[in-house]
Amino acid sequence: MTMKKFYILFFTVLLGTNFGFSQGSWITSQVTSPVSSYRGAAATVNLDGITPQLYVLGGWGTTSGNFNETSIYNFVGDTWETGPTIPENAKGGSAACIGDNIYLLCGNDGGDVNINSKTFIKYNITSGDWEYLAEYPVAARYVSMAYNANNGLIYCAGGSGDYYMAVDNVNAYDPETDTWITCTTLPFPSSGGSAMVYVGNHLYLVGGLINEPYNKLFKGFVDVNDPSNITWTYGTPMPLEMTKLSAGYIGNGKIVATELDGTVEYDIAADLWANVTSKPTPVKGGNYGYFEAGNVFTFGIAGGRDANNNYVDHAEYITGDESLLFPVTFITELPNGEPVENAEIQVSSNTIYTDEAGSAVLFLENGTYDYTAQYEGAMSGGTFTVDEGSVFIEVMLPVSIDEITVGFNMYPNPSSGIVNIVLDDILANNDLHTVSVVDLPGRQIYQSALRGSGKHLLDCSDFDKGVYFIILTGANNYKIMRKLVIN
């Protein structure tokens, strides 16, 4: 049995004070924004730990007509202020904040609606300076963007290319090297309007003009060792079609998505959608962001267009439940590195199953847990701890009994004492083996080395009655498992 643990800290905004928001209720700002923007770029910011802000950069509906204005909404105090002028026009852009830097993919510069920009720039909030960065590999707008706090990269997916051609590209930006990395493409081209959220080492791309009907959900598992390798799988489609939606994480494994026809909530672990209270002013193309404050996630939307196609001039936001749950991501593999689909993962009273990438996500409170992973007779397990952060666990399952052509004999079985282990001729020629005993919850209770051929004795007289798994590991790391009953 092989198990690795990785503790992944999300990039979150932590506040020392509670806002006193009404959890689960939409709040409407009482002040109007200086710029009623539609389909601009947006990013949430909090530098002083007191005042979270939503930066709205560019978009349609600007007062100057140059598409280069910035407005800032302050959640504490319910105020707006005018932000920095963008050195480039930005229509249909995308943005993300890391530390005190806002990264902006400009989208379209307003000069020609059919021709988009590759311009990618950075704004430092502390210094007030703009900096031009390496150009985006594809001229596109309406690109979905999400920051991966695990590997420090900004992921961008889909969008509309020149002459409204759909784009299936996925790229990741490395702020340390100012370079773009080409990643696994989307299952379908996306012509824009979708949203992307990063949770538990997965990218969730929801809605947008992907392909009819416009209710798709793609789950992208990001390889821990190769950040360009993304396994995209299908999630349960949304109950509503949303082509120009706003979406964000509100804690405890829930993603909220909203557009003109309503608001829905996605349960990541269950892969299910549910209708929830609609945004007070339904909009399309809203400028959105989400942040954590006092163990509560808040999802805010500014601007957009209403059902009458009028520009909306205010912000609305909703808070989730108190966030006590943290994502635990499992990835199951065979010894050859092949992912295991439909492996059953059991943690306490929870049972989840892995997808095509061999991954599954569960949300748990702080604490120490035992887990087991099973698939076609192969079993592994171990223990992990959740401590104010997300956890990533890689599980290697032994090869299935049905997949091996060589092995070992074990008798008597059931047994109440000494068990004889005899390697077959092929295995006996392999000089060194390790035999391990794992109990039903997946805990290793015994391990010993075996050398050479012949009969080897395993003393089980001190074992409690029950079911155990005997795992034989070879020098080249292959694994063979047998079930043993002690009576």
Sequence and secondary structure as in RCSB ss.txt:
>XXXX:A:sequence
MTMKKFYILFFTVLLGTNFGFSQGSWITSQVTSPVSSYRGAAATVNLDGITPQLYVLGGWGTTSGNFNETSIYNF
VGDTWETGPTIPENAKGGSAACIGDNIYLLCGNDGGDVNINSKTFIKYNITSGDWEYLAEYPVAARYVSMAYNAN
NGLIYCAGGSGDYYMAVDNVNAYDPETDTWITCTTLPFPSSGGSAMVYVGNHLYLVGGLINEPYNKLFKGFVDVN
DPSNITWTYGTPMPLEMTKLSAGYIGNGKIVATELDGTVEYDIAADLWANVTSKPTPVKGGNYGYFEAGNVFTFG
IAGGRDANNNYVDHAEYITGDESLLFPVTFITELPNGEPVENAEIQVSSNTIYTDEAGSAVLFLENGTYDYTAQY
EGAMSGGTFTVDEGSVFIEVMLPVSIDEITVGFNMYPNPSSGIVNIVLDDILANNDLHTVSVVDLPGRQIYQSAL
RGSGKHLLDCSDFDKGVYFIILTGANNYKIMRKLVIN
>XXXX:A:secstr
 EEEEEEE       SS     TTSEEE SS  SS  BS EEEEE SSSS  EEEEE  BT SSSSS  EEEEET
TTTEEEE    SS  BS EEEEETTEEEEE  B SS TT     EEEEETTT  EEE    SS  BS EEEEETT
TTEEEEE  B GGG BB  EEEEETTTTEEEE    SS B S  EEEEETTEEEEE SSSSSSS  EEEEEE SS
 TT EEEEE    SS  SS EEEE STTEEEEEETTEEEEEETTTTEEEE    SS  BS EEEEEEETTEEEEE
EE  B TTS B  SEEEEEEEE   EEEEEEEE TTS B TT EEEETTEEEE  TTSEEEEEE SEEEEEEEEE
TTEEEEEEEEE SSEEEEEEE  B GGG S  EEEESSSBSSEEEEEE HHHHTSSEEEEEEEETTS EEEEEEE
ESSSEEEEE TTS SEEEEEEEEETT  EEEEEEEE 
